[in-house]
Amino acid sequence: MYRGIVYIAALLAASPAVSQFVEPSETDVPACNERRNLSDPFFDTLDFREAHRSTLIQRMRTAQAFTKIVEDGDCSCETRFPDWQASIQYYLDQYALIEDRHEIYARTRYYESITNERRQEARAICVEQDNW
């Protein structure tokens, strides 16, 4: 019994959860520390049953950012983490009237595929510019 408790304690001590208590060093600070979080009032108006719409907007924004990084060769914070308003407006223009959630899921998967296609190339550009 005692051996089991020691084993569990050892596993917990080595778990990633313990790392949250470690103070970050200056080298651990993200390059775009001021990146824009999901703080637009639009998201506050979405009902929790409409979370798939919020996810679509998030995936659109990431896909658009990675595409712009690859096309322009620029990984500035403004390019990597664009303002939410452009993605929200595009969503409102193109997808807001879609009633079928499965169609929203399909659009979300489409934007995820774009992100996945461009992730490695965008990452390489951003690493080269010390912004990953």
C-alpha positions, 0 to 999 in steps of 0.5 A: 500500500505504501509503495503505491502511494509513493508511486502515485506521488512520484507520478504527480510530481513529474506531471505537467500540472506541477510546471504551472507553479514554476516561475517563467523566465524572461526567455519564456515570454511569448513573442506576441505578448499583447496578442488579441484575445477573444474579447470582442463583445460579439462573442458575449452575445452568442448563446452557449448553444451557438459555440460552434459559431464562435469556433468557426470564427476562431478557425477562420481567423487562424486560417486567414492569419497563416495564409497572410503570413505565408503570402506576405512572408511577414510574421509581425504580431499584427499579422499573426494575431489580427483584430477580431473584427475582420473575421467577425464581419466576414462571418456575419456576411457569409455564414451568420444566416446558416441554420444547419449546424452541420454546415457550420461544422463543415465550414469549420473543418474547411478552415482547419484544413487551410490552417493545417496546410499552411502551419509548417510554412507559417511556423518556419517564417515566424521562427525565422523572424523570432516570433513563434 
